[in-house]
Amino acid sequence: MVAPSTPAMPAPAGAPRDDPAQVDAAARIFERVPELVNGDAWLVQRGRFLTTDCVIQVGPVPFNLSIAAGRIAALERGPRLMHAVTFSVRASARAWLKFWQPIPEPKWHDLFALTRYGEATVEGYLFPLMANLQYMKDVLAAPRRLGSGLSAGKTLA
C-alpha cells in the first residue's frame, strides 16, 4: 500500500508563506543529507532494514528520498509524476531551519513535536516510518551536525 507522490502542496489558507530566501536556504541544506547520512556508518547500520521511497517537503519544494538498506540511494529535488512513495513528511522552510538548529528550542526539537504544533504533517503508509522511527528521526535531524550557521537567514558555504 503506497501513496502517490503529489506536487508541492500550497500552504493552508491563512498560513504565513515562507520567505523565498528561507526556502532556498533550507532546500540547499537538505540537499546535503545524503552525504551526512551515508558518511555515518552507525546511522547506516541502524537503518539497514529499511528500503523505501518517501517525500520530504521543505516549504513548497518536494524532495524524493530513496533509501536502500539504510543508505540514501537517491535524493531528487522537485515533484516526480507517476512515482509511488510510501510516506511523506512536509513542513515549512522556517520549521525545518528551526528543527536543524544544533540545539533546537522546545516545540522545534522533534518530528512529532512539529506535527503536534501544526508545523509539519506526516502522511501515507506509516508502518516503515514507525518501524524505523529512530533512524528516520536521525536522518531528518542530520543537518544539525552542520553547525550553528543554520539560523533563518544564514547558510553554510
C-alpha positions in Angstrom: 0.0 0.0 0.0 1.6 3.2 -1.2 0.6 6.8 -1.5 1.2 8.5 -4.9 3.7 11.4 -5.0 2.0 14.7 -5.3 3.3 18.1 -6.5 4.1 20.7 -3.9 1.1 21.4 -1.7 0.1 25.0 -1.2 0.2 26.5 2.2 -3.2 26.3 4.1 -5.4 29.3 3.9 -4.2 32.0 6.4 -0.8 30.3 6.9 2.2 32.6 6.6 4.1 32.0 3.4 7.8 31.0 3.5 10.3 33.7 2.6 11.9 32.6 -0.7 15.4 33.1 0.9 14.4 30.7 3.7 13.1 28.2 1.2 16.3 28.3 -0.8 18.5 28.1 2.3 16.5 25.1 3.7 16.5 23.3 0.4 20.3 23.7 0.0 20.8 22.4 3.5 18.5 19.4 2.9 20.4 18.5 -0.3 23.4 17.7 1.9 21.5 14.9 3.8 22.9 12.1 1.6 26.5 12.9 2.4 25.7 13.3 6.1 23.8 10.0 6.3 26.0 7.9 4.0 29.1 9.1 5.8 27.8 8.0 9.2 28.4 4.2 9.4 26.5 3.9 12.7 23.4 5.6 11.2 23.5 3.4 8.0 23.8 0.3 10.3 20.7 1.5 12.3 18.7 1.8 9.1 19.9 -1.4 7.4 16.4 -3.0 7.4 14.8 0.0 5.7 14.3 0.2 2.0 11.7 2.7 0.9 10.9 5.8 -1.2 9.4 8.8 0.6 8.9 12.5 0.0 10.3 15.1 2.4 8.9 18.6 1.6 10.8 21.7 2.5 8.4 24.5 2.2 7.0 24.3 -1.3 9.9 22.1 -2.6 9.4 18.3 -2.5 12.4 16.0 -2.3 12.1 12.4 -3.3 14.3 10.4 -1.0 15.2 6.8 -1.9 16.6 4.7 1.0 18.2 1.3 0.3 19.3 -0.7 3.3 19.9 2.4 5.4 21.9 4.3 2.7 20.5 7.3 0.8 20.4 5.8 -2.7 18.9 9.0 -4.3 17.7 12.4 -3.5 15.8 14.2 -6.2 14.5 17.8 -6.0 11.1 18.5 -7.4 7.9 16.6 -8.0 8.1 13.2 -9.7 5.0 12.4 -11.6 3.6 8.8 -11.5 6.1 7.8 -8.8 4.7 6.0 -5.8 6.0 6.8 -2.4 5.5 5.1 1.0 5.1 8.2 3.2 5.7 11.9 3.2 6.9 14.5 5.7 6.0 18.1 5.0 7.0 21.2 6.8 7.7 24.9 6.1 11.2 26.0 5.4 11.0 28.0 8.7 10.1 24.9 10.6 13.0 22.9 9.1 15.5 25.7 9.8 14.4 25.8 13.4 14.4 22.0 13.6 18.0 21.9 12.2 19.5 24.2 14.9 22.3 22.4 16.8 20.1 22.6 20.0 16.6 23.3 18.9 14.1 25.1 21.2 11.2 23.2 22.6 8.5 22.6 20.0 11.1 22.5 17.3 13.2 19.7 18.6 11.4 16.6 17.3 9.4 15.4 14.3 6.4 14.7 16.4 6.6 18.0 18.3 6.4 19.7 14.9 3.3 17.7 14.0 1.8 18.3 17.4 2.0 22.0 17.0 0.9 22.0 13.3 4.3 22.8 11.9 4.6 19.6 10.0 2.5 16.8 8.5 3.3 13.1 8.2 1.1 11.2 5.7 0.9 7.9 3.9 1.6 4.3 4.9 3.4 4.9 8.2 4.5 1.3 9.1 8.0 1.7 7.6 8.5 5.1 9.3 7.3 3.8 12.7 9.3 0.5 12.4 12.4 2.6 11.8 11.5 5.7 13.7 14.8 6.5 15.4 16.6 6.0 12.1 14.2 8.4 10.2 14.4 11.0 13.0 18.2 10.8 12.8 18.1 11.2 9.0 15.9 14.2 9.2 18.0 15.7 12.0 21.3 15.1 10.2 21.7 18.7 9.1 22.1 19.7 12.8 25.7 18.4 12.5 26.5 21.2 10.1 26.9 23.6 13.0 25.4 26.8 14.3 25.3 28.6 10.9 21.8 27.4 10.3 19.8 30.4 11.5 16.9 31.6 9.5 18.9 34.0 7.3 22.3 32.2 7.2 23.5 29.3 5.2 26.7 27.4 5.1 29.1 27.6 2.2 
